[in-house]
Amino acid sequence: MKKELTDELLTFEVDHAWVNENLKTLLKDYADNLIGVKNGKVIASDPDLSTLLSKLPDPTHACVEFVTSGPLEIIL
Protein backbone atom coordinates (compact mmCIF):
# COMPACT_ATOMS: atom_id res chain seq x y z
CA MET A 1 0.00 0.00 0.00
CA LYS A 2 2.82 2.42 0.85
CA LYS A 3 4.46 2.08 -2.59
CA GLU A 4 1.12 2.64 -4.33
CA LEU A 5 0.57 5.85 -2.38
CA THR A 6 4.11 7.02 -3.10
CA ASP A 7 3.65 6.31 -6.82
CA GLU A 8 0.33 8.17 -6.86
CA LEU A 9 1.81 11.21 -5.12
CA LEU A 10 4.74 11.25 -7.54
CA THR A 11 2.34 11.10 -10.49
CA PHE A 12 0.39 14.02 -9.04
CA GLU A 13 3.62 15.98 -8.56
CA VAL A 14 4.68 15.33 -12.17
CA ASP A 15 1.26 16.43 -13.48
CA HIS A 16 1.33 19.57 -11.33
CA ALA A 17 4.78 20.43 -12.71
CA TRP A 18 3.52 19.75 -16.25
CA VAL A 19 0.71 22.28 -15.77
CA ASN A 20 3.18 24.91 -14.55
CA GLU A 21 5.56 24.24 -17.44
CA ASN A 22 2.76 24.43 -20.03
CA LEU A 23 0.75 27.28 -18.51
CA LYS A 24 1.12 29.63 -21.50
CA THR A 25 -0.24 27.00 -23.87
CA LEU A 26 -2.99 25.97 -21.46
CA LEU A 27 -4.12 29.60 -21.09
CA LYS A 28 -5.01 29.67 -24.80
CA ASP A 29 -7.61 26.91 -24.44
CA TYR A 30 -8.50 26.82 -20.74
CA ALA A 31 -8.20 30.37 -19.34
CA ASP A 32 -10.22 30.82 -16.14
CA ASN A 33 -11.22 27.16 -16.12
CA LEU A 34 -10.41 24.22 -13.93
CA ILE A 35 -8.68 21.33 -15.63
CA GLY A 36 -8.17 17.71 -14.72
CA VAL A 37 -4.77 16.35 -15.75
CA LYS A 38 -3.54 12.77 -15.80
CA ASN A 39 -0.17 11.68 -17.18
CA GLY A 40 0.59 15.08 -18.73
CA LYS A 41 -2.71 15.32 -20.60
CA VAL A 42 -5.82 17.43 -19.97
CA ILE A 43 -8.66 14.92 -19.61
CA ALA A 44 -11.47 17.34 -18.67
CA SER A 45 -12.16 21.02 -18.13
CA ASP A 46 -14.94 23.19 -16.78
CA PRO A 47 -15.29 26.49 -14.89
CA ASP A 48 -17.33 24.72 -12.20
CA LEU A 49 -15.57 22.33 -9.81
CA SER A 50 -18.55 20.01 -9.29
CA THR A 51 -19.08 19.68 -13.03
CA LEU A 52 -15.38 19.08 -13.64
CA LEU A 53 -15.28 16.35 -11.00
CA SER A 54 -18.28 14.65 -12.60
CA LYS A 55 -16.42 14.62 -15.94
CA LEU A 56 -13.33 12.91 -14.51
CA PRO A 57 -13.29 9.10 -14.66
CA ASP A 58 -11.55 8.92 -11.27
CA PRO A 59 -11.41 12.35 -9.58
CA THR A 60 -9.31 11.12 -6.67
CA HIS A 61 -6.53 10.13 -9.08
CA ALA A 62 -6.28 13.28 -11.19
CA CYS A 63 -4.49 16.55 -10.72
CA VAL A 64 -7.02 19.41 -10.66
CA GLU A 65 -5.71 22.89 -11.37
CA PHE A 66 -7.21 26.33 -12.03
CA VAL A 67 -5.73 27.90 -15.17
CA THR A 68 -5.29 31.64 -14.80
CA SER A 69 -2.71 34.28 -15.55
CA GLY A 70 -3.73 36.33 -12.53
CA PRO A 71 -2.65 35.85 -8.94
CA LEU A 72 -4.57 33.34 -6.84
CA GLU A 73 -5.78 34.06 -3.34
CA ILE A 74 -6.15 30.96 -1.21
CA ILE A 75 -8.41 31.06 1.83
CA LEU A 76 -7.91 28.28 4.36
C-alpha positions, 0 to 999 in steps of 0.5 A: 500500500505504501508504494502505491501511495508514493507512486500516486503522489509522484504522479500528481507531482509530475502532473502539477509540474507539467501544468506549470511548465505548459501554462502559457499554452494551457491559457489559450484553451482553458483560461479561467477554467479548472482542468483535470490532468492525468499523465501530462494530458488534460482529460477534462475542463470546466469552470465549475468544480462540481461539473469538472469532478463529474467529468473525470473518470476517477477524480481522486486520481487526477491533478485538478488545477485552475488555469489563470494568468492572474494571482490566486488568493487561497483562503484556508 
